[in-house]
């Protein structure tokens, strides 16, 4: 969700995604591909969340696993994300979709809407972050996870 055409985070996000793409083929992966869904206008509360869920579900990559970035999710270390990414790659039908919800978060039934794919709710700590920063942080963490899988020295313990 969200509009980002004039945000300073756009170039940074694209830089991390380009770096990840450069590692992808060597790791037996495709992508990452960024799909942006325009936030619904004129709606609020559960009606807005419902519309966002429908738009995100339609935009999802077919098959594979899903990560929902949600402040109520579980913290995931960079190494855990790398393991999750490797498992998604190795699973039949592979693929991984990362979802960043709107300002009101996801409806409780979002995992069921994405069924039968496995879904995990993750968070960047207990703080609430602006959508565009979450997108940039998710891109960086995706790149970091791929460097871990590739044995690249970017990540330091």
Number of C-alpha atoms within 10 A of each C-alpha: 20 15 12 12 9 8 11 11 17 15 13 17 20 15 16 21 22 17 18 24 18 16 19 18 11 11 14 10 19 15 15 21 11 13 14 14 14 12 19 17 8 7 12 13 11 13 13 21 23 18 16 23 23 14 17 23 15 12 14 16 16 15 18 21 25 23 20 21 24 25 18 17 16 15 16 15 13 17 17 12 19 21 16 19 21 20 16 21 19 14 12 10 12 16 22 25 21 23 22 21 21 18 17 13 19 24 17 9 10 18 19 11 14 20 12 11 15 15 19 16 20 19 19 19 14 12 9 13 16 10 18 19 16 20 22 20 18 20 24 20 20 22 27 23 26 30 20 19 16 13 10 13 10 12 14 6 5
